């Protein structure tokens, strides 16, 4: 079973496509910051990004309907 659960993440983001984009961007930012500080990642960057989205550390802006 995946943690955090997809259903919980979708409640915070809205749809799967946006979740993938937000998680990928945050994971790249995390990986880059660890690379710049020359530290090794404690876990995979995507796992850290998904945990941050789930905990609310990453704010996902909802786009207005057109």
DRENSE-125507 format. One record per atom (N, C-alpha, C, O, CB): residue number from 0; residue in three letters; atom name; x, y, z. Coordinates in Angstrom, 3 decimals. Glycine has a CB too. Layout:
BEGIN
resi = NUM resn = ala name = CA xx = X yy = Y zz = Z
...
This chain:
BEGIN
resi = 0 resn = unk name = N xx = 0.838 yy = -1.180 zz = 0.000
resi = 0 resn = unk name = CA xx = 0.000 yy = 0.000 zz = 0.000
resi = 0 resn = unk name = C xx = 0.879 yy = 1.238 zz = 0.000
resi = 0 resn = unk name = O xx = 1.901 yy = 1.294 zz = 0.685
resi = 0 resn = unk name = CB xx = -0.952 yy = 0.001 zz = 1.209
resi = 1 resn = unk name = N xx = 0.471 yy = 2.214 zz = -0.768
resi = 1 resn = unk name = CA xx = 1.224 yy = 3.448 zz = -0.877
resi = 1 resn = unk name = C xx = 0.914 yy = 4.383 zz = 0.275
resi = 1 resn = unk name = O xx = -0.228 yy = 4.486 zz = 0.725
resi = 1 resn = unk name = CB xx = 0.931 yy = 4.129 zz = -2.195
resi = 2 resn = unk name = N xx = 1.940 yy = 5.056 zz = 0.740
resi = 2 resn = unk name = CA xx = 1.739 yy = 6.091 zz = 1.729
resi = 2 resn = unk name = C xx = 2.493 yy = 7.309 zz = 1.265
resi = 2 resn = unk name = O xx = 3.669 yy = 7.180 zz = 0.927
resi = 2 resn = unk name = CB xx = 2.198 yy = 5.640 zz = 3.138
resi = 3 resn = unk name = N xx = 1.922 yy = 8.441 zz = 1.226
resi = 3 resn = unk name = CA xx = 0.530 yy = 8.737 zz = 1.549
resi = 3 resn = unk name = C xx = -0.409 yy = 8.196 zz = 0.472
resi = 3 resn = unk name = O xx = -0.030 yy = 8.035 zz = -0.688
resi = 3 resn = unk name = CB xx = 0.331 yy = 10.247 zz = 1.713
resi = 4 resn = unk name = N xx = -1.620 yy = 7.925 zz = 0.885
resi = 4 resn = unk name = CA xx = -2.599 yy = 7.327 zz = -0.014
resi = 4 resn = unk name = C xx = -2.962 yy = 8.297 zz = -1.138
resi = 4 resn = unk name = O xx = -3.052 yy = 9.507 zz = -0.932
resi = 4 resn = unk name = CB xx = -3.858 yy = 6.913 zz = 0.763
resi = 5 resn = unk name = N xx = -3.167 yy = 7.740 zz = -2.320
resi = 5 resn = unk name = CA xx = -3.529 yy = 8.564 zz = -3.482
resi = 5 resn = unk name = C xx = -4.799 yy = 9.361 zz = -3.220
resi = 5 resn = unk name = O xx = -4.895 yy = 10.523 zz = -3.614
resi = 5 resn = unk name = CB xx = -3.713 yy = 7.685 zz = -4.726
resi = 6 resn = unk name = N xx = -5.769 yy = 8.750 zz = -2.562
resi = 6 resn = unk name = CA xx = -7.032 yy = 9.454 zz = -2.304
resi = 6 resn = unk name = C xx = -6.817 yy = 10.685 zz = -1.421
resi = 6 resn = unk name = O xx = -7.467 yy = 11.711 zz = -1.616
resi = 6 resn = unk name = CB xx = -8.043 yy = 8.506 zz = -1.640
resi = 7 resn = unk name = N xx = -5.907 yy = 10.581 zz = -0.454
resi = 7 resn = unk name = CA xx = -5.611 yy = 11.726 zz = 0.415
resi = 7 resn = unk name = C xx = -4.884 yy = 12.828 zz = -0.354
resi = 7 resn = unk name = O xx = -5.166 yy = 14.012 zz = -0.169
resi = 7 resn = unk name = CB xx = -4.765 yy = 11.280 zz = 1.619
resi = 8 resn = unk name = N xx = -3.955 yy = 12.435 zz = -1.209
resi = 8 resn = unk name = CA xx = -3.229 yy = 13.419 zz = -2.004
resi = 8 resn = unk name = C xx = -4.157 yy = 14.131 zz = -2.982
resi = 8 resn = unk name = O xx = -4.028 yy = 15.334 zz = -3.206
resi = 8 resn = unk name = CB xx = -2.084 yy = 12.749 zz = -2.760
resi = 9 resn = unk name = N xx = -5.092 yy = 13.382 zz = -3.562
resi = 9 resn = unk name = CA xx = -6.017 yy = 13.986 zz = -4.518
resi = 9 resn = unk name = C xx = -6.957 yy = 14.980 zz = -3.851
resi = 9 resn = unk name = O xx = -7.407 yy = 15.928 zz = -4.496
resi = 9 resn = unk name = CB xx = -6.823 yy = 12.910 zz = -5.216
resi = 10 resn = unk name = N xx = -7.261 yy = 14.782 zz = -2.574
resi = 10 resn = unk name = CA xx = -8.087 yy = 15.746 zz = -1.844
resi = 10 resn = unk name = C xx = -7.370 yy = 17.091 zz = -1.727
resi = 10 resn = unk name = O xx = -8.010 yy = 18.142 zz = -1.707
resi = 10 resn = unk name = CB xx = -8.437 yy = 15.205 zz = -0.442
resi = 11 resn = unk name = N xx = -6.056 yy = 17.050 zz = -1.652
resi = 11 resn = unk name = CA xx = -5.281 yy = 18.269 zz = -1.482
resi = 11 resn = unk name = C xx = -4.943 yy = 18.947 zz = -2.804
resi = 11 resn = unk name = O xx = -4.782 yy = 20.166 zz = -2.858
resi = 11 resn = unk name = CB xx = -4.017 yy = 17.963 zz = -0.737
resi = 12 resn = unk name = N xx = -4.836 yy = 18.157 zz = -3.871
resi = 12 resn = unk name = CA xx = -4.387 yy = 18.699 zz = -5.146
resi = 12 resn = unk name = C xx = -5.533 yy = 18.877 zz = -6.134
resi = 12 resn = unk name = O xx = -5.613 yy = 19.910 zz = -6.798
resi = 12 resn = unk name = CB xx = -3.331 yy = 17.801 zz = -5.745
resi = 13 resn = unk name = N xx = -6.402 yy = 17.913 zz = -6.244
resi = 13 resn = unk name = CA xx = -7.529 yy = 18.057 zz = -7.158
resi = 13 resn = unk name = C xx = -7.581 yy = 17.007 zz = -8.237
resi = 13 resn = unk name = O xx = -8.618 yy = 16.372 zz = -8.428
resi = 13 resn = unk name = CB xx = -7.490 yy = 19.386 zz = -7.788
resi = 14 resn = unk name = N xx = -6.475 yy = 16.804 zz = -8.958
resi = 14 resn = unk name = CA xx = -6.471 yy = 15.749 zz = -9.968
resi = 14 resn = unk name = C xx = -5.079 yy = 15.150 zz = -10.109
resi = 14 resn = unk name = O xx = -4.091 yy = 15.734 zz = -9.665
resi = 14 resn = unk name = CB xx = -6.955 yy = 16.292 zz = -11.319
resi = 15 resn = unk name = N xx = -5.015 yy = 13.998 zz = -10.722
resi = 15 resn = unk name = CA xx = -3.760 yy = 13.239 zz = -10.810
resi = 15 resn = unk name = C xx = -2.693 yy = 13.968 zz = -11.624
resi = 15 resn = unk name = O xx = -1.513 yy = 13.936 zz = -11.276
resi = 15 resn = unk name = CB xx = -4.022 yy = 11.874 zz = -11.425
resi = 16 resn = unk name = N xx = -3.107 yy = 14.617 zz = -12.698
resi = 16 resn = unk name = CA xx = -2.142 yy = 15.282 zz = -13.559
resi = 16 resn = unk name = C xx = -1.448 yy = 16.427 zz = -12.835
resi = 16 resn = unk name = O xx = -0.236 yy = 16.605 zz = -12.957
resi = 16 resn = unk name = CB xx = -2.823 yy = 15.795 zz = -14.815
resi = 17 resn = unk name = N xx = -2.205 yy = 17.186 zz = -12.099
resi = 17 resn = unk name = CA xx = -1.618 yy = 18.283 zz = -11.325
resi = 17 resn = unk name = C xx = -0.725 yy = 17.729 zz = -10.213
resi = 17 resn = unk name = O xx = 0.331 yy = 18.292 zz = -9.922
resi = 17 resn = unk name = CB xx = -2.728 yy = 19.183 zz = -10.727
resi = 18 resn = unk name = N xx = -1.153 yy = 16.622 zz = -9.593
resi = 18 resn = unk name = CA xx = -0.349 yy = 15.996 zz = -8.548
resi = 18 resn = unk name = C xx = 1.015 yy = 15.583 zz = -9.093
resi = 18 resn = unk name = O xx = 2.038 yy = 15.814 zz = -8.450
resi = 18 resn = unk name = CB xx = -1.080 yy = 14.777 zz = -7.964
resi = 19 resn = unk name = N xx = 1.030 yy = 14.981 zz = -10.266
resi = 19 resn = unk name = CA xx = 2.290 yy = 14.560 zz = -10.877
resi = 19 resn = unk name = C xx = 3.182 yy = 15.762 zz = -11.141
resi = 19 resn = unk name = O xx = 4.379 yy = 15.719 zz = -10.855
resi = 19 resn = unk name = CB xx = 2.029 yy = 13.795 zz = -12.183
resi = 20 resn = unk name = N xx = 2.619 yy = 16.824 zz = -11.677
resi = 20 resn = unk name = CA xx = 3.409 yy = 18.021 zz = -11.971
resi = 20 resn = unk name = C xx = 3.966 yy = 18.674 zz = -10.712
resi = 20 resn = unk name = O xx = 5.139 yy = 19.045 zz = -10.670
resi = 20 resn = unk name = CB xx = 2.566 yy = 19.022 zz = -12.730
resi = 21 resn = unk name = N xx = 3.134 yy = 18.814 zz = -9.694
resi = 21 resn = unk name = CA xx = 3.566 yy = 19.445 zz = -8.446
resi = 21 resn = unk name = C xx = 4.633 yy = 18.593 zz = -7.762
resi = 21 resn = unk name = O xx = 5.646 yy = 19.117 zz = -7.299
resi = 21 resn = unk name = CB xx = 2.363 yy = 19.660 zz = -7.500
resi = 22 resn = unk name = N xx = 4.408 yy = 17.292 zz = -7.697
resi = 22 resn = unk name = CA xx = 5.367 yy = 16.396 zz = -7.043
resi = 22 resn = unk name = C xx = 6.696 yy = 16.367 zz = -7.792
resi = 22 resn = unk name = O xx = 7.757 yy = 16.369 zz = -7.168
resi = 22 resn = unk name = CB xx = 4.790 yy = 14.977 zz = -6.945
resi = 23 resn = unk name = N xx = 6.648 yy = 16.341 zz = -9.114
resi = 23 resn = unk name = CA xx = 7.880 yy = 16.308 zz = -9.898
resi = 23 resn = unk name = C xx = 8.687 yy = 17.595 zz = -9.722
resi = 23 resn = unk name = O xx = 9.907 yy = 17.550 zz = -9.571
resi = 23 resn = unk name = CB xx = 7.560 yy = 16.087 zz = -11.378
resi = 24 resn = unk name = N xx = 8.006 yy = 18.732 zz = -9.743
resi = 24 resn = unk name = CA xx = 8.714 yy = 20.003 zz = -9.561
resi = 24 resn = unk name = C xx = 9.341 yy = 20.091 zz = -8.171
resi = 24 resn = unk name = O xx = 10.492 yy = 20.502 zz = -8.027
resi = 24 resn = unk name = CB xx = 7.757 yy = 21.184 zz = -9.780
resi = 25 resn = unk name = N xx = 8.581 yy = 19.704 zz = -7.161
resi = 25 resn = unk name = CA xx = 9.113 yy = 19.754 zz = -5.797
resi = 25 resn = unk name = C xx = 10.270 yy = 18.769 zz = -5.625
resi = 25 resn = unk name = O xx = 11.254 yy = 19.080 zz = -4.954
resi = 25 resn = unk name = CB xx = 8.002 yy = 19.450 zz = -4.777
resi = 26 resn = unk name = N xx = 10.156 yy = 17.583 zz = -6.230
resi = 26 resn = unk name = CA xx = 11.226 yy = 16.583 zz = -6.132
resi = 26 resn = unk name = C xx = 12.505 yy = 17.105 zz = -6.795
resi = 26 resn = unk name = O xx = 13.600 yy = 16.884 zz = -6.278
resi = 26 resn = unk name = CB xx = 10.785 yy = 15.248 zz = -6.790
resi = 27 resn = unk name = N xx = 12.379 yy = 17.789 zz = -7.923
resi = 27 resn = unk name = CA xx = 13.560 yy = 18.380 zz = -8.566
resi = 27 resn = unk name = C xx = 14.194 yy = 19.430 zz = -7.671
resi = 27 resn = unk name = O xx = 15.418 yy = 19.497 zz = -7.554
resi = 27 resn = unk name = CB xx = 13.187 yy = 19.002 zz = -9.920
resi = 28 resn = unk name = N xx = 13.357 yy = 20.255 zz = -7.034
resi = 28 resn = unk name = CA xx = 13.874 yy = 21.284 zz = -6.118
resi = 28 resn = unk name = C xx = 14.605 yy = 20.657 zz = -4.936
resi = 28 resn = unk name = O xx = 15.669 yy = 21.129 zz = -4.534
resi = 28 resn = unk name = CB xx = 12.729 yy = 22.173 zz = -5.610
resi = 29 resn = unk name = N xx = 14.033 yy = 19.600 zz = -4.385
resi = 29 resn = unk name = CA xx = 14.658 yy = 18.906 zz = -3.253
resi = 29 resn = unk name = C xx = 15.996 yy = 18.313 zz = -3.663
resi = 29 resn = unk name = O xx = 16.998 yy = 18.490 zz = -2.970
resi = 29 resn = unk name = CB xx = 13.732 yy = 17.801 zz = -2.714
resi = 30 resn = unk name = N xx = 16.013 yy = 17.606 zz = -4.795
resi = 30 resn = unk name = CA xx = 17.248 yy = 16.976 zz = -5.268
resi = 30 resn = unk name = C xx = 18.330 yy = 18.018 zz = -5.529
resi = 30 resn = unk name = O xx = 19.498 yy = 17.803 zz = -5.204
resi = 30 resn = unk name = CB xx = 16.981 yy = 16.164 zz = -6.542
resi = 31 resn = unk name = N xx = 17.940 yy = 19.143 zz = -6.113
resi = 31 resn = unk name = CA xx = 18.906 yy = 20.193 zz = -6.405
resi = 31 resn = unk name = C xx = 19.476 yy = 20.796 zz = -5.122
resi = 31 resn = unk name = O xx = 20.678 yy = 21.051 zz = -5.039
resi = 31 resn = unk name = CB xx = 18.259 yy = 21.282 zz = -7.255
resi = 32 resn = unk name = N xx = 18.623 yy = 21.024 zz = -4.123
resi = 32 resn = unk name = CA xx = 19.116 yy = 21.620 zz = -2.877
resi = 32 resn = unk name = C xx = 20.073 yy = 20.677 zz = -2.150
resi = 32 resn = unk name = O xx = 21.062 yy = 21.126 zz = -1.572
resi = 32 resn = unk name = CB xx = 17.941 yy = 21.982 zz = -1.958
resi = 33 resn = unk name = N xx = 19.787 yy = 19.376 zz = -2.175
resi = 33 resn = unk name = CA xx = 20.703 yy = 18.421 zz = -1.552
resi = 33 resn = unk name = C xx = 22.009 yy = 18.327 zz = -2.333
resi = 33 resn = unk name = O xx = 23.079 yy = 18.177 zz = -1.744
resi = 33 resn = unk name = CB xx = 20.048 yy = 17.038 zz = -1.454
resi = 34 resn = unk name = N xx = 21.922 yy = 18.417 zz = -3.651
resi = 34 resn = unk name = CA xx = 23.129 yy = 18.360 zz = -4.476
resi = 34 resn = unk name = C xx = 24.007 yy = 19.575 zz = -4.223
resi = 34 resn = unk name = O xx = 25.227 yy = 19.451 zz = -4.121
resi = 34 resn = unk name = CB xx = 22.765 yy = 18.272 zz = -5.966
resi = 35 resn = unk name = N xx = 23.394 yy = 20.748 zz = -4.120
resi = 35 resn = unk name = CA xx = 24.154 yy = 21.972 zz = -3.870
resi = 35 resn = unk name = C xx = 24.827 yy = 21.956 zz = -2.502
resi = 35 resn = unk name = O xx = 25.932 yy = 22.474 zz = -2.341
resi = 35 resn = unk name = CB xx = 23.243 yy = 23.185 zz = -3.980
resi = 36 resn = unk name = N xx = 24.158 yy = 21.360 zz = -1.518
resi = 36 resn = unk name = CA xx = 24.742 yy = 21.302 zz = -0.177
resi = 36 resn = unk name = C xx = 25.663 yy = 20.090 zz = -0.011
resi = 36 resn = unk name = O xx = 26.249 yy = 19.891 zz = 1.053
resi = 36 resn = unk name = CB xx = 23.634 yy = 21.260 zz = 0.876
resi = 37 resn = unk name = N xx = 25.785 yy = 19.288 zz = -1.065
resi = 37 resn = unk name = CA xx = 26.643 yy = 18.104 zz = -1.095
resi = 37 resn = unk name = C xx = 26.280 yy = 17.089 zz = -0.015
resi = 37 resn = unk name = O xx = 27.145 yy = 16.383 zz = 0.502
resi = 37 resn = unk name = CB xx = 28.091 yy = 18.515 zz = -0.939
resi = 38 resn = unk name = N xx = 25.006 yy = 17.024 zz = 0.318
resi = 38 resn = unk name = CA xx = 24.498 yy = 16.020 zz = 1.247
resi = 38 resn = unk name = C xx = 23.830 yy = 14.912 zz = 0.453
resi = 38 resn = unk name = O xx = 23.426 yy = 15.112 zz = -0.692
resi = 38 resn = unk name = CB xx = 23.507 yy = 16.645 zz = 2.269
resi = 39 resn = unk name = N xx = 23.716 yy = 13.743 zz = 1.068
resi = 39 resn = unk name = CA xx = 22.998 yy = 12.661 zz = 0.391
resi = 39 resn = unk name = C xx = 21.536 yy = 12.674 zz = 0.853
resi = 39 resn = unk name = O xx = 21.230 yy = 12.994 zz = 2.001
resi = 39 resn = unk name = CB xx = 23.668 yy = 11.268 zz = 0.683
resi = 40 resn = unk name = N xx = 20.667 yy = 12.324 zz = -0.058
resi = 40 resn = unk name = CA xx = 19.234 yy = 12.295 zz = 0.251
resi = 40 resn = unk name = C xx = 18.936 yy = 11.158 zz = 1.224
resi = 40 resn = unk name = O xx = 19.434 yy = 10.048 zz = 1.042
resi = 40 resn = unk name = CB xx = 18.394 yy = 12.135 zz = -1.045
resi = 41 resn = unk name = N xx = 18.131 yy = 11.417 zz = 2.254
resi = 41 resn = unk name = CA xx = 17.781 yy = 10.342 zz = 3.194
resi = 41 resn = unk name = C xx = 16.814 yy = 9.331 zz = 2.567
resi = 41 resn = unk name = O xx = 16.819 yy = 8.153 zz = 2.926
resi = 41 resn = unk name = CB xx = 17.157 yy = 10.935 zz = 4.467
resi = 42 resn = unk name = N xx = 15.990 yy = 9.797 zz = 1.634
resi = 42 resn = unk name = CA xx = 15.045 yy = 8.953 zz = 0.892
resi = 42 resn = unk name = C xx = 14.965 yy = 9.496 zz = -0.516
resi = 42 resn = unk name = O xx = 15.625 yy = 10.482 zz = -0.843
resi = 42 resn = unk name = CB xx = 13.625 yy = 8.920 zz = 1.570
resi = 43 resn = unk name = N xx = 14.167 yy = 8.867 zz = -1.346
resi = 43 resn = unk name = CA xx = 13.996 yy = 9.370 zz = -2.698
resi = 43 resn = unk name = C xx = 13.294 yy = 10.722 zz = -2.648
resi = 43 resn = unk name = O xx = 12.430 yy = 10.962 zz = -1.805
resi = 43 resn = unk name = CB xx = 13.197 yy = 8.367 zz = -3.563
resi = 44 resn = unk name = N xx = 13.683 yy = 11.596 zz = -3.565
resi = 44 resn = unk name = CA xx = 13.145 yy = 12.952 zz = -3.589
resi = 44 resn = unk name = C xx = 11.634 yy = 12.967 zz = -3.814
resi = 44 resn = unk name = O xx = 10.933 yy = 13.814 zz = -3.261
resi = 44 resn = unk name = CB xx = 13.835 yy = 13.764 zz = -4.670
resi = 45 resn = unk name = N xx = 11.135 yy = 12.043 zz = -4.615
resi = 45 resn = unk name = CA xx = 9.690 yy = 11.986 zz = -4.872
resi = 45 resn = unk name = C xx = 8.934 yy = 11.626 zz = -3.595
resi = 45 resn = unk name = O xx = 7.863 yy = 12.174 zz = -3.337
resi = 45 resn = unk name = CB xx = 9.375 yy = 10.962 zz = -5.986
resi = 46 resn = unk name = N xx = 9.475 yy = 10.719 zz = -2.803
resi = 46 resn = unk name = CA xx = 8.832 yy = 10.338 zz = -1.537
resi = 46 resn = unk name = C xx = 8.762 yy = 11.529 zz = -0.586
resi = 46 resn = unk name = O xx = 7.747 yy = 11.754 zz = 0.072
resi = 46 resn = unk name = CB xx = 9.593 yy = 9.174 zz = -0.869
resi = 47 resn = unk name = N xx = 9.836 yy = 12.273 zz = -0.525
resi = 47 resn = unk name = CA xx = 9.864 yy = 13.461 zz = 0.329
resi = 47 resn = unk name = C xx = 8.837 yy = 14.484 zz = -0.169
resi = 47 resn = unk name = O xx = 8.116 yy = 15.084 zz = 0.629
resi = 47 resn = unk name = CB xx = 11.289 yy = 14.085 zz = 0.357
resi = 48 resn = unk name = N xx = 8.775 yy = 14.678 zz = -1.482
resi = 48 resn = unk name = CA xx = 7.836 yy = 15.637 zz = -2.063
resi = 48 resn = unk name = C xx = 6.389 yy = 15.238 zz = -1.772
resi = 48 resn = unk name = O xx = 5.578 yy = 16.091 zz = -1.412
resi = 48 resn = unk name = CB xx = 8.057 yy = 15.749 zz = -3.576
resi = 49 resn = unk name = N xx = 6.056 yy = 13.959 zz = -1.923
resi = 49 resn = unk name = CA xx = 4.688 yy = 13.510 zz = -1.651
resi = 49 resn = unk name = C xx = 4.330 yy = 13.666 zz = -0.178
resi = 49 resn = unk name = O xx = 3.200 yy = 14.026 zz = 0.152
resi = 49 resn = unk name = CB xx = 4.515 yy = 12.054 zz = -2.075
resi = 50 resn = unk name = N xx = 5.282 yy = 13.399 zz = 0.703
resi = 50 resn = unk name = CA xx = 5.033 yy = 13.606 zz = 2.136
resi = 50 resn = unk name = C xx = 4.779 yy = 15.082 zz = 2.440
resi = 50 resn = unk name = O xx = 3.914 yy = 15.414 zz = 3.251
resi = 50 resn = unk name = CB xx = 6.225 yy = 13.093 zz = 2.970
resi = 51 resn = unk name = N xx = 5.539 yy = 15.966 zz = 1.784
resi = 51 resn = unk name = CA xx = 5.342 yy = 17.397 zz = 2.004
resi = 51 resn = unk name = C xx = 3.984 yy = 17.861 zz = 1.486
resi = 51 resn = unk name = O xx = 3.340 yy = 18.704 zz = 2.110
resi = 51 resn = unk name = CB xx = 6.455 yy = 18.192 zz = 1.328
resi = 52 resn = unk name = N xx = 3.549 yy = 17.325 zz = 0.364
resi = 52 resn = unk name = CA xx = 2.230 yy = 17.670 zz = -0.161
resi = 52 resn = unk name = C xx = 1.155 yy = 17.194 zz = 0.803
resi = 52 resn = unk name = O xx = 0.201 yy = 17.919 zz = 1.086
resi = 52 resn = unk name = CB xx = 2.013 yy = 17.054 zz = -1.563
resi = 53 resn = unk name = N xx = 1.311 yy = 15.979 zz = 1.307
resi = 53 resn = unk name = CA xx = 0.330 yy = 15.410 zz = 2.229
resi = 53 resn = unk name = C xx = 0.255 yy = 16.194 zz = 3.538
resi = 53 resn = unk name = O xx = -0.833 yy = 16.399 zz = 4.078
resi = 53 resn = unk name = CB xx = 0.669 yy = 13.954 zz = 2.519
resi = 54 resn = unk name = N xx = 1.396 yy = 16.628 zz = 4.044
resi = 54 resn = unk name = CA xx = 1.415 yy = 17.334 zz = 5.330
resi = 54 resn = unk name = C xx = 1.035 yy = 18.807 zz = 5.202
resi = 54 resn = unk name = O xx = 0.827 yy = 19.481 zz = 6.211
resi = 54 resn = unk name = CB xx = 2.786 yy = 17.222 zz = 5.956
resi = 55 resn = unk name = N xx = 0.944 yy = 19.310 zz = 3.977
resi = 55 resn = unk name = CA xx = 0.565 yy = 20.702 zz = 3.786
resi = 55 resn = unk name = C xx = 1.733 yy = 21.662 zz = 3.717
resi = 55 resn = unk name = O xx = 1.527 yy = 22.875 zz = 3.681
resi = 55 resn = unk name = CB xx = -0.334 yy = 21.118 zz = 4.874
resi = 56 resn = unk name = N xx = 2.963 yy = 21.149 zz = 3.698
resi = 56 resn = unk name = CA xx = 4.132 yy = 22.019 zz = 3.600
resi = 56 resn = unk name = C xx = 4.243 yy = 22.647 zz = 2.219
resi = 56 resn = unk name = O xx = 4.814 yy = 23.726 zz = 2.058
resi = 56 resn = unk name = CB xx = 5.401 yy = 21.239 zz = 3.918
resi = 57 resn = unk name = N xx = 3.685 yy = 21.952 zz = 1.214
resi = 57 resn = unk name = CA xx = 3.674 yy = 22.471 zz = -0.147
resi = 57 resn = unk name = C xx = 2.257 yy = 22.929 zz = -0.444
resi = 57 resn = unk name = O xx = 1.313 yy = 22.140 zz = -0.395
resi = 57 resn = unk name = CB xx = 4.161 yy = 21.398 zz = -1.185
resi = 58 resn = unk name = N xx = 2.120 yy = 24.204 zz = -0.751
resi = 58 resn = unk name = CA xx = 0.805 yy = 24.746 zz = -1.053
resi = 58 resn = unk name = C xx = 0.545 yy = 24.642 zz = -2.551
resi = 58 resn = unk name = O xx = 1.338 yy = 25.108 zz = -3.369
resi = 58 resn = unk name = CB xx = 0.691 yy = 26.212 zz = -0.578
resi = 59 resn = unk name = N xx = -0.565 yy = 24.031 zz = -2.886
resi = 59 resn = unk name = CA xx = -0.941 yy = 23.865 zz = -4.290
resi = 59 resn = unk name = C xx = -1.991 yy = 24.918 zz = -4.606
resi = 59 resn = unk name = O xx = -3.067 yy = 24.943 zz = -4.009
resi = 59 resn = unk name = CB xx = -1.480 yy = 22.413 zz = -4.586
resi = 60 resn = unk name = N xx = -1.663 yy = 25.778 zz = -5.544
resi = 60 resn = unk name = CA xx = -2.590 yy = 26.831 zz = -5.927
resi = 60 resn = unk name = C xx = -3.631 yy = 26.268 zz = -6.874
resi = 60 resn = unk name = O xx = -3.302 yy = 25.610 zz = -7.860
resi = 60 resn = unk name = CB xx = -1.848 yy = 28.012 zz = -6.576
resi = 61 resn = unk name = N xx = -4.865 yy = 26.528 zz = -6.570
resi = 61 resn = unk name = CA xx = -5.953 yy = 26.060 zz = -7.425
resi = 61 resn = unk name = C xx = -6.222 yy = 27.131 zz = -8.467
resi = 61 resn = unk name = O xx = -6.439 yy = 28.298 zz = -8.139
resi = 61 resn = unk name = CB xx = -7.245 yy = 25.742 zz = -6.595
resi = 62 resn = unk name = N xx = -6.203 yy = 26.720 zz = -9.721
resi = 62 resn = unk name = CA xx = -6.456 yy = 27.657 zz = -10.812
resi = 62 resn = unk name = C xx = -7.944 yy = 27.946 zz = -10.916
resi = 62 resn = unk name = O xx = -8.777 yy = 27.073 zz = -10.672
resi = 62 resn = unk name = CB xx = -5.922 yy = 27.102 zz = -12.146
resi = 63 resn = unk name = N xx = -8.258 yy = 29.144 zz = -11.270
resi = 63 resn = unk name = CA xx = -9.663 yy = 29.521 zz = -11.415
resi = 63 resn = unk name = C xx = -10.232 yy = 28.871 zz = -12.667
resi = 63 resn = unk name = O xx = -9.537 yy = 28.720 zz = -13.671
resi = 63 resn = unk name = CB xx = -9.824 yy = 31.063 zz = -11.478
resi = 64 resn = unk name = N xx = -11.491 yy = 28.493 zz = -12.598
resi = 64 resn = unk name = CA xx = -12.160 yy = 27.913 zz = -13.762
resi = 64 resn = unk name = C xx = -12.347 yy = 28.987 zz = -14.816
resi = 64 resn = unk name = O xx = -12.665 yy = 30.134 zz = -14.501
resi = 64 resn = unk name = CB xx = -13.524 yy = 27.286 zz = -13.370
resi = 65 resn = unk name = N xx = -12.148 yy = 28.610 zz = -16.065
resi = 65 resn = unk name = CA xx = -12.276 yy = 29.583 zz = -17.159
resi = 65 resn = unk name = C xx = -13.687 yy = 29.699 zz = -17.623
resi = 65 resn = unk name = O xx = -13.976 yy = 30.471 zz = -18.536
resi = 65 resn = unk name = CB xx = -11.396 yy = 29.208 zz = -18.322
